[in-house]
Amino acid sequence: MNLYTAPDPNNVERVNAEPVNARRNREPLYAARKKIFPKRAEGRFRRFKWLVMLVTLGIYYIAPWLRWGRGEYAPDQAILVDLASRRFYFFFIEIWPQEFYYVAGLLVMAGSGLFLVTSAVGRAWCGYACPQTVWVDLFLVVERWVEGDRNARMKLDAAQWTFDKARKRVVKHAIWLAIGVVTGGAWIFYFSDAPGLAVSLFTGDAPMVAYATVATLTATTYVLGGLMREQVCTYMCPWPRIQGAMLDENSLVVTYNDWRGEQRSRHSKKAQALGQPVGDCVDCNACVAVCPMGIDIRDGQQMECITCALCIDACDGVMNKIGKPRGLIAYATLSEYADNMAIATDGGRTPVQPSRVRGPDGSFVDGIRHFDWRIIFRARVVFYAAVWCMIGAGMIVHLAMRDRLELNVVHDRNPQFVLESDGSIRNGYTLRILNMVPKPRKIELTISGLEGATMRIPELGKEDARSFVLDAAPDVATTVKVFVTSRPSGASVDEFLFAIGDEDNSDRATYRAAFNSPGDIK
């Protein structure tokens, strides 16, 4: 007899649990781009951005064409990365490959400078001087010139394709591509003589790598600045995710001061008549319309905010129209905001009460904190500034004191020594004299420390001596074959010095070399 009974599934306890990463709830790692049509802003920050754009683009496009006289033996381009000769020229400074540590120092200065700026004034680099921001601003200027401001561009984008729409789009993208070509062209001019390369580019005689570089930079400038825009800052740039570590409660960031803006009302007079609390924000969305990232700063600090401050200009313009003080959106610190918010909410016990931050005459109460420029000069900022200055000062001092004459010596390996018929010992050496100035110099070569030793330089055809005068070519290494002859000393290895110096003894260099012999000869 079978006594087995199947379990009843209805008796199993059901647990209300759901995996946090359930497939149906997963958000995509990349969101499709929603078109943003930023409105043209007017104000002091917009004017400052125009100035920064003019300066940065001017430096980028004009710098390769600047000239700097270095004499007949060196290029006269002020800023040049000469890959063929392995040199970097920057006005009166010339960097050789073995001096790459200067480039490393500049990178360290750039990093500490970015930390310094972020700690003091937030993400100002992103908002004003980042190449992506500068070129996007330039592309938006073209877009507004061709298609009109925000409303006109939105209307054109939603309209059916017509000849006029196609014409405007072709003109806009053609100008964008032209900007990309000029951008790529300017970049390659830093690596060769700009006038000569420009002629060869147009005549078709330039190297293929030049055309490939221009094509690559044209494509990246066009795509990143024209088509992707804010997506680059959100998804490609790592700095939005790093900057939080650089900020503290006293860093300046663009802030919506909801302690004076709430409660928002588009009909403030009606709300006041009904006895409702009314803040300064009229919910006009002007701050959203001008934002190149398409965000609402009133939602608080966001990763997408590049701190361009255009929302401040837009809000200040609205405040001027309605007769309210500027600064509803402003640069503020977290500590300042928190103190003002505590006043407006009675320490967080109530919603924002406009009556707590303003007196009967509409002015702010005495406890309200306002921006004090002295907050910038705090310990953290001073530390970053000191590090930046020390690195820069150290590089300048080292540049001023560096030797422009170097000597390298390679001992012949086979044979390591030759026994002459008169019993003396001869060693062969290859000397590499590096003249790091763009002019020829007379260099005196001497030996010291090996008693009675003499040198012979076959190419000079002179008698043996302890010193010779050599011609060092400008800005290159001169190779010389030298034979040193000495009487046996009884030791298998003796040490002595090769020394070189120019005519006025402004530069000197030495190299400790070994003189090999068979040891005690009887």
ChimeraX attribute file (.defattr): number of C-alpha atoms within 10 A of each C-alpha:
attribute: neighborCount
match mode: 1-to-1
recipient: residues
	/A:1	3
	/A:2	4
	/A:3	4
	/A:4	6
	/A:5	6
	/A:6	5
	/A:7	8
	/A:8	7
	/A:9	7
	/A:10	7
	/A:11	7
	/A:12	8
	/A:13	7
	/A:14	7
	/A:15	6
	/A:16	5
	/A:17	6
	/A:18	7
	/A:19	7
	/A:20	8
	/A:21	9
	/A:22	8
	/A:23	8
	/A:24	6
	/A:25	9
	/A:26	9
	/A:27	9
	/A:28	7
	/A:29	7
	/A:30	9
	/A:31	9
	/A:32	8
	/A:33	11
	/A:34	8
	/A:35	14
	/A:36	18
	/A:37	22
	/A:38	21
	/A:39	22
	/A:40	18
	/A:41	21
	/A:42	16
	/A:43	16
	/A:44	14
	/A:45	18
	/A:46	20
	/A:47	14
	/A:48	12
	/A:49	20
	/A:50	15
	/A:51	12
	/A:52	15
	/A:53	21
	/A:54	13
	/A:55	12
	/A:56	16
	/A:57	17
	/A:58	11
	/A:59	11
	/A:60	13
	/A:61	16
	/A:62	11
	/A:63	18
	/A:64	22
	/A:65	18
	/A:66	12
	/A:67	13
	/A:68	16
	/A:69	12
	/A:70	16
	/A:71	10
	/A:72	10
	/A:73	13
	/A:74	15
	/A:75	18
	/A:76	18
	/A:77	24
	/A:78	19
	/A:79	25
	/A:80	23
	/A:81	20
	/A:82	15
	/A:83	11
	/A:84	8
	/A:85	11
	/A:86	11
	/A:87	17
	/A:88	21
	/A:89	20
	/A:90	14
	/A:91	16
	/A:92	10
	/A:93	11
	/A:94	18
	/A:95	18
	/A:96	14
	/A:97	12
	/A:98	9
	/A:99	12
	/A:100	11
	/A:101	12
	/A:102	17
	/A:103	12
	/A:104	11
	/A:105	15
	/A:106	15
	/A:107	12
	/A:108	16
	/A:109	19
	/A:110	13
	/A:111	12
	/A:112	20
	/A:113	18
	/A:114	20
	/A:115	22
	/A:116	22
	/A:117	19
	/A:118	24
	/A:119	27
	/A:120	26
	/A:121	21
	/A:122	27
	/A:123	27
	/A:124	21
	/A:125	18
	/A:126	20
	/A:127	18
	/A:128	25
	/A:129	18
	/A:130	15
	/A:131	16
	/A:132	20
	/A:133	24
	/A:134	22
	/A:135	24
	/A:136	22
	/A:137	20
	/A:138	19
	/A:139	23
	/A:140	23
	/A:141	14
	/A:142	17
	/A:143	23
	/A:144	18
	/A:145	11
	/A:146	17
	/A:147	20
	/A:148	17
	/A:149	17
	/A:150	18
	/A:151	13
	/A:152	12
	/A:153	19
	/A:154	16
	/A:155	12
	/A:156	18
	/A:157	15
	/A:158	8
	/A:159	10
	/A:160	10
	/A:161	10
	/A:162	9
	/A:163	9
	/A:164	10
	/A:165	15
	/A:166	12
	/A:167	11
	/A:168	15
	/A:169	17
	/A:170	13
	/A:171	16
	/A:172	21
	/A:173	17
	/A:174	13
	/A:175	17
	/A:176	24
	/A:177	18
	/A:178	14
	/A:179	18
	/A:180	25
	/A:181	20
	/A:182	16
	/A:183	21
	/A:184	23
	/A:185	23
	/A:186	21
	/A:187	18
	/A:188	21
	/A:189	23
	/A:190	22
	/A:191	18
	/A:192	21
	/A:193	19
	/A:194	20
	/A:195	13
	/A:196	11
	/A:197	19
	/A:198	17
	/A:199	12
	/A:200	13
	/A:201	16
	/A:202	9
	/A:203	9
	/A:204	10
	/A:205	11
	/A:206	15
	/A:207	11
	/A:208	11
	/A:209	10
	/A:210	19
	/A:211	15
	/A:212	12
	/A:213	15
	/A:214	21
	/A:215	16
	/A:216	15
	/A:217	20
	/A:218	21
	/A:219	16
	/A:220	16
	/A:221	25
	/A:222	26
	/A:223	16
	/A:224	17
	/A:225	25
	/A:226	22
	/A:227	17
	/A:228	14
	/A:229	24
	/A:230	24
	/A:231	19
	/A:232	16
	/A:233	21
	/A:234	18
	/A:235	13
	/A:236	10
	/A:237	12
	/A:238	11
	/A:239	13
	/A:240	18
	/A:241	11
	/A:242	11
	/A:243	16
	/A:244	14
	/A:245	10
	/A:246	17
	/A:247	21
	/A:248	16
	/A:249	14
	/A:250	19
	/A:251	23
	/A:252	28
	/A:253	26
	/A:254	25
	/A:255	24
	/A:256	26
	/A:257	23
	/A:258	23
	/A:259	25
	/A:260	26
	/A:261	21
	/A:262	20
	/A:263	20
	/A:264	17
	/A:265	20
	/A:266	12
	/A:267	11
	/A:268	18
	/A:269	12
	/A:270	12
	/A:271	13
	/A:272	12
	/A:273	8
	/A:274	9
	/A:275	9
	/A:276	13
	/A:277	16
	/A:278	24
	/A:279	20
	/A:280	22
	/A:281	25
	/A:282	20
	/A:283	15
	/A:284	13
	/A:285	14
	/A:286	21
	/A:287	27
	/A:288	20
	/A:289	22
	/A:290	25
	/A:291	25
	/A:292	24
	/A:293	21
	/A:294	18
	/A:295	17
	/A:296	18
	/A:297	21
	/A:298	18
	/A:299	10
	/A:300	13
	/A:301	14
	/A:302	12
	/A:303	13
	/A:304	18
	/A:305	25
	/A:306	25
	/A:307	24
	/A:308	23
	/A:309	26
	/A:310	29
	/A:311	30
	/A:312	30
	/A:313	24
	/A:314	25
	/A:315	27
	/A:316	23
	/A:317	16
	/A:318	20
	/A:319	18
	/A:320	11
	/A:321	9
	/A:322	10
	/A:323	8
	/A:324	14
	/A:325	13
	/A:326	16
	/A:327	18
	/A:328	22
	/A:329	25
	/A:330	20
	/A:331	19
	/A:332	23
	/A:333	25
	/A:334	16
	/A:335	15
	/A:336	17
	/A:337	19
	/A:338	16
	/A:339	15
	/A:340	23
	/A:341	22
	/A:342	17
	/A:343	19
	/A:344	25
	/A:345	17
	/A:346	14
	/A:347	13
	/A:348	11
	/A:349	9
	/A:350	10
	/A:351	14
	/A:352	24
	/A:353	21
	/A:354	23
	/A:355	16
	/A:356	18
	/A:357	21
	/A:358	16
	/A:359	12
	/A:360	8
	/A:361	6
	/A:362	12
	/A:363	10
	/A:364	16
	/A:365	14
	/A:366	9
	/A:367	10
	/A:368	17
	/A:369	15
	/A:370	12
	/A:371	12
	/A:372	10
	/A:373	8
	/A:374	7
	/A:375	14
	/A:376	17
	/A:377	12
	/A:378	13
	/A:379	10
	/A:380	18
	/A:381	20
	/A:382	14
	/A:383	14
	/A:384	20
	/A:385	17
	/A:386	14
	/A:387	17
	/A:388	21
	/A:389	15
	/A:390	13
	/A:391	15
	/A:392	16
	/A:393	12
	/A:394	12
	/A:395	16
	/A:396	13
	/A:397	10
	/A:398	12
	/A:399	14
	/A:400	10
	/A:401	9
	/A:402	10
	/A:403	14
	/A:404	14
	/A:405	21
	/A:406	19
	/A:407	18
	/A:408	17
	/A:409	19
	/A:410	13
	/A:411	18
	/A:412	13
	/A:413	10
	/A:414	8
	/A:415	10
	/A:416	15
	/A:417	19
	/A:418	17
	/A:419	15
	/A:420	12
	/A:421	7
	/A:422	7
	/A:423	12
	/A:424	15
	/A:425	21
	/A:426	23
	/A:427	22
	/A:428	23
	/A:429	19
	/A:430	15
	/A:431	19
	/A:432	17
	/A:433	24
	/A:434	20
	/A:435	25
	/A:436	20
	/A:437	17
	/A:438	17
	/A:439	16
	/A:440	15
	/A:441	17
	/A:442	14
	/A:443	23
	/A:444	18
	/A:445	19
	/A:446	18
	/A:447	23
	/A:448	16
	/A:449	12
	/A:450	17
	/A:451	11
	/A:452	11
	/A:453	19
	/A:454	20
	/A:455	23
	/A:456	20
	/A:457	16
	/A:458	13
	/A:459	9
	/A:460	11
	/A:461	8
	/A:462	11
	/A:463	10
	/A:464	16
	/A:465	16
	/A:466	14
	/A:467	17
	/A:468	17
	/A:469	15
	/A:470	17
	/A:471	14
	/A:472	21
	/A:473	19
	/A:474	18
	/A:475	22
	/A:476	17
	/A:477	18
	/A:478	16
	/A:479	14
	/A:480	16
	/A:481	15
	/A:482	18
	/A:483	16
	/A:484	21
	/A:485	24
	/A:486	19
	/A:487	18
	/A:488	19
	/A:489	17
	/A:490	13
	/A:491	13
	/A:492	13
	/A:493	13
	/A:494	15
	/A:495	12
	/A:496	16
	/A:497	15
	/A:498	19
	/A:499	19
	/A:500	25
	/A:501	20
	/A:502	20
	/A:503	13
	/A:504	9
	/A:505	10
	/A:506	10
	/A:507	16
	/A:508	18
	/A:509	18
	/A:510	18
	/A:511	16
	/A:512	14
	/A:513	18
	/A:514	16
	/A:515	22
	/A:516	20
	/A:517	24
	/A:518	16
	/A:519	12
	/A:520	10
	/A:521	10
	/A:522	4
